[in-house]
């Protein structure tokens, strides 16, 4: 997975190419949320499964390369997952 953090007008923007192995996408989202919140992913209080079905999120990774987009607002962050393998996490407005 390649990833980058940049600073936008509203704070840190996390961009990554998510993995297609089981569990990768949900882990990548959790890491992105932690990065945007300025937290260490290992000690972050954010738990994705409290907001959305992690198995369903990981199933999206199997649809890699198709034309779709998934958006969710969690933990003061806006998460966008694209079917082309791109994950973007930014602060919610």
C-alpha positions as CSV (number, residue, x, y, z in Angstrom):
1,X,0.0,0.0,0.0
2,X,1.3,3.4,-0.8
3,X,0.1,6.3,1.3
4,X,0.5,10.0,1.8
5,X,-0.6,12.7,4.2
6,X,-1.0,16.3,3.2
7,X,-2.4,19.3,4.9
8,X,-5.5,20.9,3.3
9,X,-7.5,23.9,4.5
10,X,-9.3,21.8,7.0
11,X,-6.4,19.7,8.3
12,X,-4.6,16.5,7.4
13,X,-5.8,14.6,4.3
14,X,-4.8,10.9,4.2
15,X,-4.6,9.2,0.8
16,X,-3.7,5.6,0.3
17,X,-4.0,2.7,-2.2
18,X,-5.9,0.1,-0.2
19,X,-5.0,-3.6,-0.2
20,X,-7.3,-6.3,-1.6
21,X,-6.5,-9.0,1.0
22,X,-9.1,-9.8,3.6
23,X,-9.0,-7.2,6.4
24,X,-6.8,-4.7,4.5
25,X,-9.4,-2.1,3.7
26,X,-10.9,-1.9,7.2
27,X,-7.3,-1.6,8.6
28,X,-6.4,1.0,6.1
29,X,-9.5,3.1,7.0
30,X,-8.7,2.9,10.7
31,X,-5.1,4.0,10.0
32,X,-6.4,6.9,7.9
33,X,-8.8,8.0,10.6
34,X,-6.0,7.9,13.2
35,X,-3.7,9.9,11.0
36,X,-6.3,12.6,10.4
37,X,-7.1,12.8,14.1
38,X,-3.4,13.0,14.9
39,X,-3.4,9.7,16.8
40,X,-1.1,6.7,16.8
41,X,-3.1,3.9,15.1
42,X,-2.1,1.4,17.7
43,X,-3.5,3.5,20.6
44,X,-6.4,5.2,18.8
45,X,-9.8,5.1,20.4
46,X,-11.5,4.7,17.0
47,X,-13.0,1.3,16.3
48,X,-14.4,1.0,12.8
49,X,-16.7,-1.9,13.7
50,X,-18.6,0.4,16.1
51,X,-19.7,2.4,13.0
52,X,-20.0,0.0,10.1
53,X,-19.8,-3.7,9.4
54,X,-16.1,-4.3,8.9
55,X,-16.7,-7.5,6.9
56,X,-18.9,-5.5,4.4
57,X,-16.1,-2.9,4.1
58,X,-13.5,-5.6,3.4
59,X,-15.8,-7.2,0.8
60,X,-15.6,-3.9,-1.1
61,X,-11.9,-4.5,-1.6
62,X,-12.8,-7.6,-3.6
63,X,-14.7,-5.2,-6.1
64,X,-11.4,-3.5,-6.8
65,X,-11.2,-2.1,-10.3
66,X,-14.9,-1.5,-10.8
67,X,-16.8,1.7,-11.0
68,X,-18.1,2.5,-7.5
69,X,-17.6,4.9,-4.6
70,X,-18.4,4.5,-0.9
71,X,-18.6,7.5,1.5
72,X,-19.0,7.4,5.3
73,X,-18.6,10.0,8.0
74,X,-17.0,8.5,11.2
75,X,-15.1,9.9,14.2
76,X,-15.2,13.5,12.8
77,X,-13.7,12.2,9.5
78,X,-15.1,11.8,6.0
79,X,-13.9,8.6,4.4
80,X,-14.2,8.0,0.6
81,X,-13.3,4.6,-0.9
82,X,-13.1,4.4,-4.7
83,X,-13.3,1.2,-6.7
84,X,-10.0,2.0,-8.4
85,X,-8.2,1.3,-5.1
86,X,-8.0,4.8,-3.7
87,X,-8.8,5.7,-0.1
88,X,-9.1,9.3,1.1
89,X,-9.8,10.3,4.7
90,X,-10.2,14.0,5.6
91,X,-11.7,15.9,8.5
92,X,-15.5,16.3,8.4
93,X,-16.7,19.8,7.8
